[in-house]
Amino acid sequence: MSDTFPRVGSALLVRDDANRILLGQRNKDPQRGAWVIPGGKIHAFESIAQAAVRELEEETGLKVEVQNQFGVYEIVAPPSEHRLVIYSWGKVVGGGLKPSDDLSDVRFFSVEELGDVPTTPLVKKVLTDAGLLPSEARPTPVQQVQLTLWVPIVLVGTNETRPTHAPRSRRQGSRIRRCGRALKSPPPF
């Protein structure tokens, strides 16, 4: 096993025919007991989709079809963790739902249930960005910044100009970014 960073993983937002989302409950540290989106490490010379199919079958027993990519998220927690996780949408095409050693439980949750499920902060962000959880409406902090604008004024009847200035303000706020952007909306089922 290589200790090179960042580690790159592939995970799937899988919907069933009832439009529920698949989550697995972690059975190992860190974050044992939290519900996560199934996925795992991309092996050398393995595509993003191949890794997602392999990991989903290993972890959940389900055979899936990978659809469009949703986004890329970065986890940086020095000195031991730096990961990039590529999330895609997926659809169940076979298999039987059963947890692996890595997961103590796997199940589908309705969109209404998702808000009450104890997840990791990353999973909550991904589910929110995917439109599966309501985004928390937080007011953006606003800072007033005083700017000075110099405007030349021509005095009529002379060739003389005198600078003047007018104060202006603008709003600044913080931003939260993810590494990627949504490429397409989720596929209809």
VEXMIRO-566741 format. One line per 5 residues: number of its first residue (from 1); their letters; for each residue x, y, z of C-alpha. Coordinates in steps of 0.2 Angstrom, whole numbers. Example, Ala and Ser with C-alpha at 12.3 -4.5 7.8 and 13.67 -1.06 7.14 Angstrom:
REM residues 2
1> as> 62 -22 39 | 68 -5 36 $
This chain:
REM residues 189
1> msdtf> 0 0 0 | 7 17 -5 | 8 32 7 | 8 45 -7 | -4 59 -6 $
6> prvgs> -17 64 -11 | -26 48 -12 | -40 47 -26 | -56 39 -23 | -73 36 -33 $
11> allvr> -90 35 -24 | -108 34 -31 | -124 42 -26 | -135 27 -30 | -154 29 -32 $
16> ddanr> -166 15 -32 | -183 13 -41 | -191 22 -26 | -179 37 -28 | -171 33 -12 $
21> illgq> -152 36 -9 | -140 22 -4 | -129 25 12 | -118 13 21 | -114 14 40 $
26> rnkdp> -95 14 43 | -88 -1 53 | -71 5 56 | -62 20 62 | -61 35 58 $
31> qrgaw> -80 40 60 | -86 23 65 | -105 22 65 | -107 37 53 | -117 34 37 $
36> vipgg> -107 37 21 | -109 37 2 | -101 20 -3 | -85 21 -13 | -66 19 -11 $
41> kihaf> -49 20 -18 | -45 20 -37 | -32 8 -41 | -18 11 -54 | -24 10 -72 $
46> esiaq> -42 8 -66 | -55 21 -72 | -66 31 -61 | -81 21 -66 | -72 4 -65 $
51> aavre> -67 9 -47 | -85 14 -42 | -92 -2 -49 | -79 -13 -40 | -81 -4 -23 $
56> leeet> -100 -3 -23 | -101 -22 -27 | -87 -26 -13 | -96 -15 0 | -114 -17 -4 $
61> glkve> -117 -32 -14 | -125 -22 -28 | -121 -21 -46 | -122 -4 -53 | -121 6 -69 $
66> vqnqf> -111 22 -67 | -119 38 -75 | -113 56 -76 | -101 63 -63 | -107 75 -50 $
71> gvyei> -92 83 -43 | -75 82 -35 | -72 85 -16 | -55 87 -7 | -52 82 11 $
76> vapps> -36 90 19 | -32 85 37 | -13 85 39 | -2 76 43 | -12 59 39 $
81> ehrlv> -26 63 27 | -27 71 10 | -40 64 -2 | -49 68 -18 | -66 60 -20 $
86> iyswg> -75 60 -37 | -93 57 -35 | -104 51 -49 | -123 46 -50 | -126 27 -51 $
91> kvvgg> -141 16 -54 | -144 -2 -47 | -144 -15 -61 | -142 -31 -50 | -135 -40 -35 $
96> glkps> -142 -41 -18 | -140 -28 -4 | -128 -34 10 | -115 -25 20 | -96 -29 19 $
101> ddlsd> -83 -30 33 | -81 -11 30 | -99 -7 33 | -110 -13 47 | -126 -9 38 $
106> vrffs> -132 -3 21 | -149 4 16 | -158 16 5 | -165 32 13 | -179 42 7 $
111> veelg> -175 61 4 | -186 65 19 | -176 53 30 | -159 60 24 | -159 75 36 $
116> dvptt> -160 64 51 | -146 52 47 | -130 54 56 | -117 57 42 | -100 64 41 $
121> plvkk> -98 83 36 | -92 78 19 | -107 67 16 | -119 81 22 | -110 93 10 $
126> vltda> -111 81 -5 | -130 77 -2 | -134 96 0 | -124 100 -16 | -134 86 -25 $
131> gllps> -150 94 -20 | -155 80 -8 | -154 90 8 | -159 108 10 | -145 120 11 $
136> earpt> -144 129 27 | -148 147 24 | -135 157 33 | -133 175 30 | -116 179 22 $
141> pvqqv> -105 190 32 | -104 207 24 | -89 219 26 | -90 237 21 | -75 243 12 $
146> qltlw> -71 261 8 | -64 264 -9 | -58 281 -16 | -62 285 -34 | -52 299 -42 $
151> vpivl> -61 308 -56 | -54 322 -65 | -65 337 -66 | -61 350 -80 | -64 368 -75 $
156> vgtne> -74 377 -89 | -64 391 -97 | -47 384 -92 | -35 370 -96 | -33 365 -78 $
161> trpth> -40 349 -70 | -42 346 -52 | -44 328 -45 | -59 324 -34 | -64 308 -26 $
166> aprsr> -80 300 -21 | -82 286 -8 | -88 269 -14 | -92 253 -5 | -93 235 -10 $
171> rqgsr> -98 219 -1 | -86 205 2 | -90 188 9 | -82 171 12 | -84 157 0 $
176> irrcg> -85 138 2 | -78 129 -13 | -78 111 -19 | -65 106 -31 | -77 102 -45 $
181> ralks> -93 107 -52 | -109 98 -56 | -108 93 -74 | -126 88 -76 | -142 86 -66 $
186> pppf> -145 68 -58 | -153 56 -71 | -171 53 -70 | -177 36 -63 $
